[in-house]
Amino acid sequence: MDFNIDQLKKKIIYRSNYRGTKEMDKLLGAFTKKYIDELSTKDLLDLEKLLNIDDDNLYSFYNKLKTDFEFESNNINSLFRNFKYNEK
């Protein structure tokens, strides 16, 4: 698999900030900003997968509600589900 990590990070940052709903833009934008430079290549790829899930299921998953989607057990999903968002 040949790809550029910096390009992947830029894509993730953009996708996390422009979701379609303001609430998820803020939540995922803050989450990505906090962790993007600490993530391994595998984690970045898992984050990219997470960002492809619709906002309703992501919101439900984050709030520990029932979802229509089966979330994988991985580091990114765990970090996201336990992320404490503080709007400033």
SULVENRA-V758086 format. One line per field, one symbol per residue. ss: DSSP state (a for helix, b for strand, c for the rest). psi: psi as a letter, one per 30 degrees, with the letter a starting at -180 (. if undefined). burial: # if it has 9 or more other C-alpha atoms within 8 Angstrom, else .. A space follows every 10 residues. Layout:
# SULVENRA-V758086
ss=???
psi=???
burial=???
This chain:
# SULVENRA-V758086
ss=ccccaaaaaa aaaaaaaccc caaaaaaaaa aaaaaaaacc aaaaaaaaaa acccaaaaaa aacccccccc ccccaaaaaa accccccc
psi=jjlkeeeeee eeeeeffief keeeeeeeee eeeefeffkl eeeeeeeeee ffkleeeeee eeghlklgkj kljleeeeee fgkjkjk.
burial=.......##. .##.###.#. ...####### ##...#..#. ..##.###.. #...#.#### ##........ .....###.# #.......
